[in-house]
Amino acid sequence: MASLPARAGATLGRIGAPGEVAALIAYLASPVTAFITGADVWIDGGAVKIA
């Protein structure tokens, strides 16, 4: 994966790569996740903090 620019204030210190989002989509579309229903998956690098 190519190096991405640092991002001050981001929890992981960088922005996400399109390939990271694509990998999640491919995983969720795979038969492995057939038993997952109604789940929210946040792919924001920890930007949203839930109390």
C-alpha positions in Angstrom: 0.0 0.0 0.0 1.3 3.4 -0.9 2.2 5.8 1.9 -0.5 8.2 2.7 0.0 11.8 4.1 0.0 12.3 7.8 -3.1 14.0 9.2 -2.9 16.0 12.4 -5.8 15.3 14.7 -6.7 12.0 13.1 -6.9 9.2 15.6 -4.6 7.0 13.6 -2.5 9.9 12.4 -3.3 9.4 8.7 -6.2 9.4 6.3 -7.7 6.1 5.1 -6.8 4.4 1.9 -9.5 3.5 -0.7 -8.1 -0.1 -0.5 -9.0 -0.3 3.2 -12.6 0.6 2.4 -12.7 -1.8 -0.5 -11.3 -4.6 1.7 -14.2 -4.1 4.1 -16.8 -4.1 1.3 -15.3 -7.3 -0.1 -15.4 -8.9 3.3 -19.0 -8.0 4.0 -20.0 -9.2 0.5 -18.3 -12.6 1.1 -20.1 -15.8 2.3 -18.1 -15.6 5.5 -20.5 -12.9 6.8 -23.7 -14.7 5.9 -24.8 -14.7 9.6 -24.2 -10.9 10.1 -27.4 -8.9 10.0 -28.2 -5.3 10.8 -24.7 -4.3 11.9 -23.2 -0.9 11.6 -19.5 -1.0 10.7 -17.7 2.3 11.2 -14.6 2.6 9.0 -13.4 6.0 10.1 -10.0 5.2 11.7 -11.5 6.0 15.2 -12.5 9.6 14.2 -15.9 9.2 15.9 -15.7 8.6 19.6 -18.8 6.9 21.1 -19.3 7.5 24.8 
